[in-house]
Amino acid sequence: MTVISKSVWAEGKAAKVAGQSDDANPYPAGSQNSADWLDGYTFDEAEQNTDSSEGEL
């Protein structure tokens, strides 16, 4: 994912560090700012691969 707004990303990270829930995202769902905020919020979480299911050979 490409972050467009580093300041919005930083807001998301700060919210996570402050112990807020991801419901604190102030941006409209589906917007680039919402995606950037959530990317900042999940900065310390492992990236999940949704392209394939586990156990696939």
Residue pairs with C-beta under 8 A, 6 or more apart in sequence:
1 35
1 39
3 9
3 36
3 39
3 40
4 32
4 36
5 32
5 33
5 36
8 27
8 33
8 36
8 37
8 40
9 36
9 37
9 39
9 40
9 43
10 40
11 37
11 40
12 25
12 36
12 37
12 38
12 39
12 40
12 41
12 42
12 43
13 40
13 41
13 43
14 40
15 24
15 25
15 37
15 40
15 41
16 40
16 41
16 42
16 43
16 44
22 38
22 41
25 34
25 37
25 38
25 41
26 37
27 33
27 34
27 37
28 34
